[in-house]
């Protein structure tokens, strides 16, 4: 069961996905940030509360999230 301390998942870290991750981090949310391209994760990895995840999205990580945001790209 998810609660307010559960992470928010962001899938796709193009322009809008990266902006969402930065916003959530600035507002002290825990974030799971996914992208197939590991290079897209590098600029976000040092943000507080952000867990970068490359490659396939494991179902157990998705299940841990209280919300999932998909990048429109």
PDB file of N, CA, C and O in Angstrom:
ATOM      1  N   UNK A   1       0.839  -1.186   0.000  1.00  0.00           N
ATOM      2  CA  UNK A   1       0.000   0.000   0.000  1.00  0.00           C
ATOM      3  C   UNK A   1       0.881   1.246   0.000  1.00  0.00           C
ATOM      4  O   UNK A   1       1.768   1.383   0.843  1.00  0.00           O
ATOM      5  N   UNK A   2       0.638   2.149  -0.941  1.00  0.00           N
ATOM      6  CA  UNK A   2       1.431   3.348  -1.050  1.00  0.00           C
ATOM      7  C   UNK A   2       0.920   4.420  -0.090  1.00  0.00           C
ATOM      8  O   UNK A   2      -0.255   4.455   0.273  1.00  0.00           O
ATOM      9  N   UNK A   3       1.847   5.292   0.307  1.00  0.00           N
ATOM     10  CA  UNK A   3       1.473   6.437   1.129  1.00  0.00           C
ATOM     11  C   UNK A   3       2.220   7.656   0.617  1.00  0.00           C
ATOM     12  O   UNK A   3       2.894   7.582  -0.410  1.00  0.00           O
ATOM     13  N   UNK A   4       2.112   8.769   1.312  1.00  0.00           N
ATOM     14  CA  UNK A   4       2.739  10.006   0.854  1.00  0.00           C
ATOM     15  C   UNK A   4       4.253   9.941   0.805  1.00  0.00           C
ATOM     16  O   UNK A   4       4.883  10.753   0.126  1.00  0.00           O
ATOM     17  N   UNK A   5       4.847   8.996   1.509  1.00  0.00           N
ATOM     18  CA  UNK A   5       6.309   8.882   1.453  1.00  0.00           C
ATOM     19  C   UNK A   5       6.763   7.938   0.336  1.00  0.00           C
ATOM     20  O   UNK A   5       7.962   7.809   0.087  1.00  0.00           O
ATOM     21  N   UNK A   6       5.818   7.282  -0.335  1.00  0.00           N
ATOM     22  CA  UNK A   6       6.168   6.419  -1.464  1.00  0.00           C
ATOM     23  C   UNK A   6       6.684   7.283  -2.611  1.00  0.00           C
ATOM     24  O   UNK A   6       6.254   8.426  -2.771  1.00  0.00           O
ATOM     25  N   UNK A   7       7.605   6.742  -3.408  1.00  0.00           N
ATOM     26  CA  UNK A   7       8.142   7.542  -4.514  1.00  0.00           C
ATOM     27  C   UNK A   7       7.122   7.770  -5.619  1.00  0.00           C
ATOM     28  O   UNK A   7       6.125   7.057  -5.731  1.00  0.00           O
ATOM     29  N   UNK A   8       7.398   8.770  -6.419  1.00  0.00           N
ATOM     30  CA  UNK A   8       6.651   9.037  -7.644  1.00  0.00           C
ATOM     31  C   UNK A   8       7.547   8.594  -8.791  1.00  0.00           C
ATOM     32  O   UNK A   8       8.722   8.958  -8.837  1.00  0.00           O
ATOM     33  N   UNK A   9       7.003   7.817  -9.711  1.00  0.00           N
ATOM     34  CA  UNK A   9       7.774   7.351 -10.854  1.00  0.00           C
ATOM     35  C   UNK A   9       7.640   8.288 -12.035  1.00  0.00           C
ATOM     36  O   UNK A   9       6.538   8.737 -12.353  1.00  0.00           O
ATOM     37  N   UNK A  10       8.745   8.586 -12.685  1.00  0.00           N
ATOM     38  CA  UNK A  10       8.742   9.383 -13.910  1.00  0.00           C
ATOM     39  C   UNK A  10       9.434   8.547 -14.971  1.00  0.00           C
ATOM     40  O   UNK A  10      10.603   8.188 -14.825  1.00  0.00           O
ATOM     41  N   UNK A  11       8.707   8.236 -16.044  1.00  0.00           N
ATOM     42  CA  UNK A  11       9.234   7.396 -17.118  1.00  0.00           C
ATOM     43  C   UNK A  11       9.428   8.260 -18.359  1.00  0.00           C
ATOM     44  O   UNK A  11       8.476   8.831 -18.891  1.00  0.00           O
ATOM     45  N   UNK A  12      10.667   8.343 -18.803  1.00  0.00           N
ATOM     46  CA  UNK A  12      11.024   9.177 -19.945  1.00  0.00           C
ATOM     47  C   UNK A  12      11.579  10.507 -19.461  1.00  0.00           C
ATOM     48  O   UNK A  12      10.861  11.307 -18.860  1.00  0.00           O
ATOM     49  N   UNK A  13      12.855  10.740 -19.723  1.00  0.00           N
ATOM     50  CA  UNK A  13      13.520  11.912 -19.164  1.00  0.00           C
ATOM     51  C   UNK A  13      13.985  12.885 -20.229  1.00  0.00           C
ATOM     52  O   UNK A  13      15.104  13.396 -20.190  1.00  0.00           O
ATOM     53  N   UNK A  14      13.095  13.129 -21.184  1.00  0.00           N
ATOM     54  CA  UNK A  14      13.359  14.195 -22.153  1.00  0.00           C
ATOM     55  C   UNK A  14      13.153  15.533 -21.458  1.00  0.00           C
ATOM     56  O   UNK A  14      13.289  15.625 -20.238  1.00  0.00           O
ATOM     57  N   UNK A  15      12.834  16.547 -22.205  1.00  0.00           N
ATOM     58  CA  UNK A  15      12.674  17.890 -21.653  1.00  0.00           C
ATOM     59  C   UNK A  15      11.614  17.951 -20.554  1.00  0.00           C
ATOM     60  O   UNK A  15      11.886  18.452 -19.463  1.00  0.00           O
ATOM     61  N   UNK A  16      10.423  17.450 -20.827  1.00  0.00           N
ATOM     62  CA  UNK A  16       9.343  17.555 -19.829  1.00  0.00           C
ATOM     63  C   UNK A  16       9.546  16.589 -18.663  1.00  0.00           C
ATOM     64  O   UNK A  16       9.290  16.953 -17.515  1.00  0.00           O
ATOM     65  N   UNK A  17      10.000  15.367 -18.935  1.00  0.00           N
ATOM     66  CA  UNK A  17      10.233  14.407 -17.861  1.00  0.00           C
ATOM     67  C   UNK A  17      11.307  14.887 -16.893  1.00  0.00           C
ATOM     68  O   UNK A  17      11.158  14.745 -15.680  1.00  0.00           O
ATOM     69  N   UNK A  18      12.392  15.456 -17.425  1.00  0.00           N
ATOM     70  CA  UNK A  18      13.457  15.994 -16.575  1.00  0.00           C
ATOM     71  C   UNK A  18      12.953  17.173 -15.751  1.00  0.00           C
ATOM     72  O   UNK A  18      13.313  17.313 -14.582  1.00  0.00           O
ATOM     73  N   UNK A  19      12.128  18.014 -16.350  1.00  0.00           N
ATOM     74  CA  UNK A  19      11.573  19.156 -15.618  1.00  0.00           C
ATOM     75  C   UNK A  19      10.695  18.680 -14.461  1.00  0.00           C
ATOM     76  O   UNK A  19      10.724  19.264 -13.378  1.00  0.00           O
ATOM     77  N   UNK A  20       9.921  17.630 -14.686  1.00  0.00           N
ATOM     78  CA  UNK A  20       9.070  17.082 -13.618  1.00  0.00           C
ATOM     79  C   UNK A  20       9.934  16.533 -12.487  1.00  0.00           C
ATOM     80  O   UNK A  20       9.632  16.759 -11.315  1.00  0.00           O
ATOM     81  N   UNK A  21      11.004  15.817 -12.822  1.00  0.00           N
ATOM     82  CA  UNK A  21      11.900  15.269 -11.801  1.00  0.00           C
ATOM     83  C   UNK A  21      12.507  16.398 -10.975  1.00  0.00           C
ATOM     84  O   UNK A  21      12.563  16.307  -9.748  1.00  0.00           O
ATOM     85  N   UNK A  22      12.960  17.457 -11.634  1.00  0.00           N
ATOM     86  CA  UNK A  22      13.538  18.600 -10.903  1.00  0.00           C
ATOM     87  C   UNK A  22      12.505  19.250  -9.989  1.00  0.00           C
ATOM     88  O   UNK A  22      12.808  19.590  -8.845  1.00  0.00           O
ATOM     89  N   UNK A  23      11.296  19.419 -10.489  1.00  0.00           N
ATOM     90  CA  UNK A  23      10.220  20.013  -9.692  1.00  0.00           C
ATOM     91  C   UNK A  23       9.928  19.168  -8.455  1.00  0.00           C
ATOM     92  O   UNK A  23       9.855  19.690  -7.342  1.00  0.00           O
ATOM     93  N   UNK A  24       9.762  17.872  -8.654  1.00  0.00           N
ATOM     94  CA  UNK A  24       9.447  16.984  -7.537  1.00  0.00           C
ATOM     95  C   UNK A  24      10.579  16.956  -6.512  1.00  0.00           C
ATOM     96  O   UNK A  24      10.329  16.969  -5.307  1.00  0.00           O
ATOM     97  N   UNK A  25      11.808  16.919  -6.986  1.00  0.00           N
ATOM     98  CA  UNK A  25      12.951  16.928  -6.079  1.00  0.00           C
ATOM     99  C   UNK A  25      12.987  18.232  -5.270  1.00  0.00           C
ATOM    100  O   UNK A  25      13.240  18.210  -4.065  1.00  0.00           O
ATOM    101  N   UNK A  26      12.737  19.348  -5.927  1.00  0.00           N
ATOM    102  CA  UNK A  26      12.738  20.645  -5.243  1.00  0.00           C
ATOM    103  C   UNK A  26      11.643  20.731  -4.185  1.00  0.00           C
ATOM    104  O   UNK A  26      11.750  21.496  -3.226  1.00  0.00           O
ATOM    105  N   UNK A  27      10.584  19.935  -4.370  1.00  0.00           N
ATOM    106  CA  UNK A  27       9.472  19.919  -3.412  1.00  0.00           C
ATOM    107  C   UNK A  27       9.553  18.716  -2.470  1.00  0.00           C
ATOM    108  O   UNK A  27       8.557  18.298  -1.880  1.00  0.00           O
ATOM    109  N   UNK A  28      10.765  18.172  -2.348  1.00  0.00           N
ATOM    110  CA  UNK A  28      11.099  17.137  -1.375  1.00  0.00           C
ATOM    111  C   UNK A  28      10.336  15.830  -1.546  1.00  0.00           C
ATOM    112  O   UNK A  28      10.036  15.143  -0.569  1.00  0.00           O
ATOM    113  N   UNK A  29      10.026  15.494  -2.790  1.00  0.00           N
ATOM    114  CA  UNK A  29       9.409  14.200  -3.073  1.00  0.00           C
ATOM    115  C   UNK A  29      10.490  13.183  -3.405  1.00  0.00           C
ATOM    116  O   UNK A  29      11.541  13.534  -3.942  1.00  0.00           O
ATOM    117  N   UNK A  30      10.229  11.933  -3.085  1.00  0.00           N
ATOM    118  CA  UNK A  30      11.083  10.837  -3.548  1.00  0.00           C
ATOM    119  C   UNK A  30      10.666  10.513  -4.974  1.00  0.00           C
ATOM    120  O   UNK A  30       9.476  10.463  -5.285  1.00  0.00           O
ATOM    121  N   UNK A  31      11.648  10.294  -5.836  1.00  0.00           N
ATOM    122  CA  UNK A  31      11.368  10.081  -7.259  1.00  0.00           C
ATOM    123  C   UNK A  31      12.172   8.896  -7.781  1.00  0.00           C
ATOM    124  O   UNK A  31      13.372   8.790  -7.528  1.00  0.00           O
ATOM    125  N   UNK A  32      11.498   8.002  -8.513  1.00  0.00           N
ATOM    126  CA  UNK A  32      12.171   6.989  -9.318  1.00  0.00           C
ATOM    127  C   UNK A  32      12.147   7.531 -10.741  1.00  0.00           C
ATOM    128  O   UNK A  32      11.074   7.728 -11.312  1.00  0.00           O
ATOM    129  N   UNK A  33      13.321   7.775 -11.319  1.00  0.00           N
ATOM    130  CA  UNK A  33      13.421   8.347 -12.659  1.00  0.00           C
ATOM    131  C   UNK A  33      13.958   7.297 -13.621  1.00  0.00           C
ATOM    132  O   UNK A  33      15.072   6.804 -13.445  1.00  0.00           O
ATOM    133  N   UNK A  34      13.168   6.951 -14.641  1.00  0.00           N
ATOM    134  CA  UNK A  34      13.542   5.916 -15.614  1.00  0.00           C
ATOM    135  C   UNK A  34      13.777   6.508 -16.990  1.00  0.00           C
ATOM    136  O   UNK A  34      13.099   7.444 -17.412  1.00  0.00           O
ATOM    137  N   UNK A  35      14.757   5.936 -17.678  1.00  0.00           N
ATOM    138  CA  UNK A  35      14.944   6.228 -19.092  1.00  0.00           C
ATOM    139  C   UNK A  35      15.771   5.097 -19.696  1.00  0.00           C
ATOM    140  O   UNK A  35      16.623   4.520 -19.020  1.00  0.00           O
ATOM    141  N   UNK A  36      15.528   4.785 -20.946  1.00  0.00           N
ATOM    142  CA  UNK A  36      16.284   3.741 -21.628  1.00  0.00           C
ATOM    143  C   UNK A  36      17.717   4.194 -21.897  1.00  0.00           C
ATOM    144  O   UNK A  36      18.616   3.367 -22.049  1.00  0.00           O
ATOM    145  N   UNK A  37      17.928   5.509 -21.955  1.00  0.00           N
ATOM    146  CA  UNK A  37      19.244   6.073 -22.226  1.00  0.00           C
ATOM    147  C   UNK A  37      19.914   6.481 -20.919  1.00  0.00           C
ATOM    148  O   UNK A  37      19.495   7.461 -20.303  1.00  0.00           O
ATOM    149  N   UNK A  38      20.938   5.762 -20.481  1.00  0.00           N
ATOM    150  CA  UNK A  38      21.607   6.102 -19.219  1.00  0.00           C
ATOM    151  C   UNK A  38      22.145   7.533 -19.173  1.00  0.00           C
ATOM    152  O   UNK A  38      22.232   8.121 -18.096  1.00  0.00           O
ATOM    153  N   UNK A  39      22.507   8.100 -20.326  1.00  0.00           N
ATOM    154  CA  UNK A  39      23.021   9.475 -20.354  1.00  0.00           C
ATOM    155  C   UNK A  39      21.967  10.486 -19.897  1.00  0.00           C
ATOM    156  O   UNK A  39      22.311  11.544 -19.370  1.00  0.00           O
ATOM    157  N   UNK A  40      20.694  10.169 -20.094  1.00  0.00           N
ATOM    158  CA  UNK A  40      19.621  11.078 -19.665  1.00  0.00           C
ATOM    159  C   UNK A  40      19.515  11.141 -18.146  1.00  0.00           C
ATOM    160  O   UNK A  40      18.994  12.112 -17.598  1.00  0.00           O
ATOM    161  N   UNK A  41      20.005  10.111 -17.470  1.00  0.00           N
ATOM    162  CA  UNK A  41      19.925  10.049 -16.008  1.00  0.00           C
ATOM    163  C   UNK A  41      21.018  10.858 -15.320  1.00  0.00           C
ATOM    164  O   UNK A  41      20.817  11.346 -14.208  1.00  0.00           O
ATOM    165  N   UNK A  42      22.159  11.004 -15.962  1.00  0.00           N
ATOM    166  CA  UNK A  42      23.331  11.624 -15.334  1.00  0.00           C
ATOM    167  C   UNK A  42      23.045  13.000 -14.728  1.00  0.00           C
ATOM    168  O   UNK A  42      23.443  13.229 -13.586  1.00  0.00           O
ATOM    169  N   UNK A  43      22.380  13.927 -15.419  1.00  0.00           N
ATOM    170  CA  UNK A  43      22.163  15.248 -14.837  1.00  0.00           C
ATOM    171  C   UNK A  43      21.207  15.246 -13.638  1.00  0.00           C
ATOM    172  O   UNK A  43      21.182  16.204 -12.865  1.00  0.00           O
ATOM    173  N   UNK A  44      20.433  14.187 -13.483  1.00  0.00           N
ATOM    174  CA  UNK A  44      19.426  14.141 -12.418  1.00  0.00           C
ATOM    175  C   UNK A  44      19.863  13.319 -11.214  1.00  0.00           C
ATOM    176  O   UNK A  44      19.253  13.404 -10.149  1.00  0.00           O
ATOM    177  N   UNK A  45      20.913  12.527 -11.379  1.00  0.00           N
ATOM    178  CA  UNK A  45      21.321  11.576 -10.343  1.00  0.00           C
ATOM    179  C   UNK A  45      21.728  12.242  -9.034  1.00  0.00           C
ATOM    180  O   UNK A  45      21.605  11.631  -7.972  1.00  0.00           O
ATOM    181  N   UNK A  46      22.202  13.463  -9.085  1.00  0.00           N
ATOM    182  CA  UNK A  46      22.665  14.128  -7.865  1.00  0.00           C
ATOM    183  C   UNK A  46      21.569  14.912  -7.149  1.00  0.00           C
ATOM    184  O   UNK A  46      21.809  15.472  -6.079  1.00  0.00           O
ATOM    185  N   UNK A  47      20.378  14.957  -7.723  1.00  0.00           N
ATOM    186  CA  UNK A  47      19.279  15.681  -7.072  1.00  0.00           C
ATOM    187  C   UNK A  47      18.797  14.924  -5.839  1.00  0.00           C
ATOM    188  O   UNK A  47      18.733  13.695  -5.855  1.00  0.00           O
ATOM    189  N   UNK A  48      18.459  15.642  -4.772  1.00  0.00           N
ATOM    190  CA  UNK A  48      17.991  14.965  -3.556  1.00  0.00           C
ATOM    191  C   UNK A  48      16.699  14.189  -3.791  1.00  0.00           C
ATOM    192  O   UNK A  48      15.763  14.689  -4.416  1.00  0.00           O
ATOM    193  N   UNK A  49      16.664  12.965  -3.283  1.00  0.00           N
ATOM    194  CA  UNK A  49      15.462  12.142  -3.350  1.00  0.00           C
ATOM    195  C   UNK A  49      15.257  11.409  -4.658  1.00  0.00           C
ATOM    196  O   UNK A  49      14.267  10.693  -4.811  1.00  0.00           O
ATOM    197  N   UNK A  50      16.178  11.571  -5.619  1.00  0.00           N
ATOM    198  CA  UNK A  50      16.014  10.965  -6.942  1.00  0.00           C
ATOM    199  C   UNK A  50      16.804   9.658  -7.030  1.00  0.00           C
ATOM    200  O   UNK A  50      17.998   9.619  -6.732  1.00  0.00           O
ATOM    201  N   UNK A  51      16.118   8.593  -7.443  1.00  0.00           N
ATOM    202  CA  UNK A  51      16.757   7.311  -7.711  1.00  0.00           C
ATOM    203  C   UNK A  51      16.720   7.083  -9.212  1.00  0.00           C
ATOM    204  O   UNK A  51      15.652   6.818  -9.764  1.00  0.00           O
ATOM    205  N   UNK A  52      17.871   7.182  -9.891  1.00  0.00           N
ATOM    206  CA  UNK A  52      17.880   6.968 -11.340  1.00  0.00           C
ATOM    207  C   UNK A  52      17.856   5.479 -11.674  1.00  0.00           C
ATOM    208  O   UNK A  52      18.559   4.689 -11.044  1.00  0.00           O
ATOM    209  N   UNK A  53      17.054   5.097 -12.656  1.00  0.00           N
ATOM    210  CA  UNK A  53      16.923   3.700 -13.073  1.00  0.00           C
ATOM    211  C   UNK A  53      16.967   3.644 -14.602  1.00  0.00           C
ATOM    212  O   UNK A  53      16.136   4.251 -15.277  1.00  0.00           O
ATOM    213  N   UNK A  54      17.933   2.918 -15.134  1.00  0.00           N
ATOM    214  CA  UNK A  54      18.073   2.799 -16.582  1.00  0.00           C
ATOM    215  C   UNK A  54      17.543   1.457 -17.058  1.00  0.00           C
ATOM    216  O   UNK A  54      17.476   0.492 -16.297  1.00  0.00           O
ATOM    217  N   UNK A  55      17.170   1.413 -18.320  1.00  0.00           N
ATOM    218  CA  UNK A  55      16.740   0.164 -18.923  1.00  0.00           C
ATOM    219  C   UNK A  55      15.281  -0.163 -18.675  1.00  0.00           C
ATOM    220  O   UNK A  55      14.444   0.730 -18.542  1.00  0.00           O
ATOM    221  N   UNK A  56      14.984  -1.461 -18.613  1.00  0.00           N
ATOM    222  CA  UNK A  56      13.603  -1.907 -18.413  1.00  0.00           C
ATOM    223  C   UNK A  56      13.087  -1.499 -17.038  1.00  0.00           C
ATOM    224  O   UNK A  56      13.845  -1.437 -16.070  1.00  0.00           O
ATOM    225  N   UNK A  57      11.812  -1.227 -16.967  1.00  0.00           N
ATOM    226  CA  UNK A  57      11.185  -0.816 -15.717  1.00  0.00           C
ATOM    227  C   UNK A  57      10.707  -2.060 -14.973  1.00  0.00           C
ATOM    228  O   UNK A  57       9.776  -2.723 -15.431  1.00  0.00           O
ATOM    229  N   UNK A  58      11.327  -2.394 -13.825  1.00  0.00           N
ATOM    230  CA  UNK A  58      10.900  -3.580 -13.090  1.00  0.00           C
ATOM    231  C   UNK A  58       9.519  -3.385 -12.471  1.00  0.00           C
ATOM    232  O   UNK A  58       9.255  -2.340 -11.876  1.00  0.00           O
ATOM    233  N   UNK A  59       8.640  -4.367 -12.601  1.00  0.00           N
ATOM    234  CA  UNK A  59       7.277  -4.240 -12.069  1.00  0.00           C
ATOM    235  C   UNK A  59       7.228  -3.928 -10.576  1.00  0.00           C
ATOM    236  O   UNK A  59       6.349  -3.191 -10.130  1.00  0.00           O
ATOM    237  N   UNK A  60       8.167  -4.481  -9.795  1.00  0.00           N
ATOM    238  CA  UNK A  60       8.142  -4.215  -8.352  1.00  0.00           C
ATOM    239  C   UNK A  60       8.456  -2.747  -8.056  1.00  0.00           C
ATOM    240  O   UNK A  60       7.963  -2.203  -7.068  1.00  0.00           O
ATOM    241  N   UNK A  61       9.259  -2.107  -8.888  1.00  0.00           N
ATOM    242  CA  UNK A  61       9.529  -0.682  -8.702  1.00  0.00           C
ATOM    243  C   UNK A  61       8.295   0.148  -9.033  1.00  0.00           C
ATOM    244  O   UNK A  61       7.994   1.124  -8.346  1.00  0.00           O
ATOM    245  N   UNK A  62       7.588  -0.239 -10.080  1.00  0.00           N
ATOM    246  CA  UNK A  62       6.342   0.453 -10.425  1.00  0.00           C
ATOM    247  C   UNK A  62       5.313   0.304  -9.312  1.00  0.00           C
ATOM    248  O   UNK A  62       4.620   1.260  -8.964  1.00  0.00           O
ATOM    249  N   UNK A  63       5.219  -0.887  -8.763  1.00  0.00           N
ATOM    250  CA  UNK A  63       4.227  -1.151  -7.713  1.00  0.00           C
ATOM    251  C   UNK A  63       4.514  -0.342  -6.457  1.00  0.00           C
ATOM    252  O   UNK A  63       3.599  -0.063  -5.684  1.00  0.00           O
ATOM    253  N   UNK A  64       5.759   0.037  -6.242  1.00  0.00           N
ATOM    254  CA  UNK A  64       6.128   0.809  -5.057  1.00  0.00           C
ATOM    255  C   UNK A  64       5.746   2.275  -5.179  1.00  0.00           C
ATOM    256  O   UNK A  64       5.727   2.988  -4.176  1.00  0.00           O
ATOM    257  N   UNK A  65       5.442   2.739  -6.382  1.00  0.00           N
ATOM    258  CA  UNK A  65       5.160   4.153  -6.613  1.00  0.00           C
ATOM    259  C   UNK A  65       3.706   4.508  -6.303  1.00  0.00           C
ATOM    260  O   UNK A  65       2.786   3.731  -6.558  1.00  0.00           O
ATOM    261  N   UNK A  66       3.534   5.700  -5.748  1.00  0.00           N
ATOM    262  CA  UNK A  66       2.161   6.176  -5.499  1.00  0.00           C
ATOM    263  C   UNK A  66       1.544   6.794  -6.730  1.00  0.00           C
ATOM    264  O   UNK A  66       0.323   6.920  -6.819  1.00  0.00           O
ATOM    265  N   UNK A  67       2.385   7.186  -7.694  1.00  0.00           N
ATOM    266  CA  UNK A  67       1.918   7.746  -8.971  1.00  0.00           C
ATOM    267  C   UNK A  67       3.004   7.485 -10.016  1.00  0.00           C
ATOM    268  O   UNK A  67       4.188   7.400  -9.690  1.00  0.00           O
ATOM    269  N   UNK A  68       2.582   7.360 -11.270  1.00  0.00           N
ATOM    270  CA  UNK A  68       3.508   7.169 -12.388  1.00  0.00           C
ATOM    271  C   UNK A  68       3.198   8.265 -13.412  1.00  0.00           C
ATOM    272  O   UNK A  68       2.055   8.436 -13.834  1.00  0.00           O
ATOM    273  N   UNK A  69       4.229   8.993 -13.795  1.00  0.00           N
ATOM    274  CA  UNK A  69       4.086  10.040 -14.806  1.00  0.00           C
ATOM    275  C   UNK A  69       4.856   9.617 -16.042  1.00  0.00           C
ATOM    276  O   UNK A  69       6.042   9.297 -15.963  1.00  0.00           O
ATOM    277  N   UNK A  70       4.181   9.616 -17.189  1.00  0.00           N
ATOM    278  CA  UNK A  70       4.815   9.240 -18.447  1.00  0.00           C
ATOM    279  C   UNK A  70       5.145  10.496 -19.233  1.00  0.00           C
ATOM    280  O   UNK A  70       4.294  11.368 -19.409  1.00  0.00           O
ATOM    281  N   UNK A  71       6.366  10.587 -19.699  1.00  0.00           N
ATOM    282  CA  UNK A  71       6.760  11.708 -20.529  1.00  0.00           C
ATOM    283  C   UNK A  71       5.979  11.649 -21.840  1.00  0.00           C
ATOM    284  O   UNK A  71       5.789  10.564 -22.391  1.00  0.00           O
ATOM    285  N   UNK A  72       5.527  12.785 -22.343  1.00  0.00           N
ATOM    286  CA  UNK A  72       4.730  12.762 -23.574  1.00  0.00           C
ATOM    287  C   UNK A  72       5.523  12.403 -24.822  1.00  0.00           C
ATOM    288  O   UNK A  72       4.933  12.088 -25.855  1.00  0.00           O
ATOM    289  N   UNK A  73       6.855  12.445 -24.746  1.00  0.00           N
ATOM    290  CA  UNK A  73       7.689  12.131 -25.910  1.00  0.00           C
ATOM    291  C   UNK A  73       7.684  10.683 -26.156  1.00  0.00           C
ATOM    292  O   UNK A  73       8.328  10.215 -27.095  1.00  0.00           O
TER     293      UNK A  73
END
